[in-house]
Amino acid sequence: MPKNTIKILKKLNALGFSEANFSIIHHMPNVTMHQNSSYCETVKSFRAGNNENICLRLSYILTALDNNLKQYRAFYLFYQTMSQILSDQSISIHTEQTNLLRKNPLIY
């Protein structure tokens, strides 16, 4: 589990997880992510308790962030697609209106 903690911390750090975020879930107030990773490199396993709980909390946070990013990406792709469709339709509608106006200038 210590090696897993290191991997999770690296991923969270890449996603913008800060020292302030880490201090909220760690049982000791002034331990940094780097210090925690260094500790994890020196042990083969955790006894049941605080360090095991930190790893579980970190994995829950990573899972939540991962799920939110997937949802955000899906929404963003949907938004881009809809924007393109609407833009294409507005060009199409504008073209039809322009053609109609050219044929019948008194309609508008």
Secondary structure by P-SEA (a helix, b strand, c coil): caaaaaaaaaaaaaacccaaaaaaacccccccaaaaaaaaaacccccccaaaaaaaaaaaaaaaaaaaaaaaaaaaaaaaaaaaaaaaaaaaaaaaaaaaaaaccccc
